[in-house]
Amino acid sequence: ALVTTAILATIATAGTMLLTPAAAYAFHFLKFPFRRLMLIIIINAFVLPQQVVVIPLFQLWRDLGLIDNFLAVLIPYVGLSFAWSIFLVKNFLEDFPTELVEAARIDGAGPVQVFWYIVLPNCLSSVFAAGILQFLWTWNALLLPLLYLRSNVPLPVILARINGTYELNWDLQSVAAIITTIVPLTIFLIFQRQFAAGADSRTGNKE
């Protein structure tokens, strides 16, 4: 269960950290049709509880044969995080110095080069913040793995299962709670340094 939880949380966090800054950059700096409408639709998913999509997703995964497959939870993990993660990074870019982007464009840099060499290095603090929140959410997630996974289940599902009906199994629950808690706490302490260090990059002092 510990290995399963680590795999799911790591892949979901990596996917969010890779896709979110590119999407936020596109919505903030690039011009394309229906940009505002698409952003409104994504942000409105903020108010959509995941319980609403549980039954449609279960029917979809059953038809596709993805029940008891890691993709059944990884796809919703990353997809449902887009609403708040894009909102978080895009809000950070509101204060981003546009002079850097304009100077790069004058020097002949394309959209991909501007994103990779100018925007991304200077918005790492918001990306790490999204990564920390995503990791904590996926590590502690219970509902989706409980419904879609059968054989390899993460720690929160194990923690729920060992709570017996007639016997509470306090010893097993205590061990499981410690294991479940200590890893995200350690990850948070490690990434907190990079989160604080990334705040210095807002000045745009990058070579």
Secondary structure, 3 states (H helix, E strand, C coil): CHHHHHHHHHHHHHHHHHHHHHHHHHHHHCCCCCHHHHHHHHHHHHHCCHHHHHHHHHHHHHHHCCCCCCHHHHHHHHHHHHHHHHHHHHHHHCCCCHHHHHHHHHCCCCHHHHHHHHHHHHCHHHHHHHHHHHHHHHHHCCHHHHHHCCCCCCHHHHHHHCCCCCCCCHHHHHHHHHHHHHHHHHHHHHHHHHHHHHHHHHHCCCC
